[in-house]
Amino acid sequence: MILTITSNDRKMNAREKTKLGGLIVKAGLRYEKRVLLLGGLIDLRRRLQADAGERSRLMEIGAEAFGNARH
């Protein structure tokens, strides 16, 4: 079966990637190397899986960065 990606799907995918890139900029990591960013994200995923409290702690930090609005 061949999957067809529509123009709308591509636009939504591009929009999502743009938003995720914006988070990198907002975190002050714009000029870091991609391998460092990927390593950090992989480490974050592992820490989230290992420690349920880590999610809450990081959510609070993120909410503060967004001006206390939950996103």
C-alpha positions, 0 to 999 in steps of 0.5 A: 500500500502506498501512502500519499502525503498531501500538501496539507500534511506537508504544511502541518509538518513544516509548521510543527518543525518551525514551532519546535525550532522556536523552542530551541531559540527561546531556550537560548540554544540557537548556536549549539551544535545539532549533535549536542541538541539531539544528545540533550533531547535523548537524555531528557527522554531517558530522564523522563522515563526514569523519574516521574517527578522530573516531568513536573519539575521541567513543566514548571520551568517551561511554564515560567519561561512562557510567562506562567501559561501552560503549553 
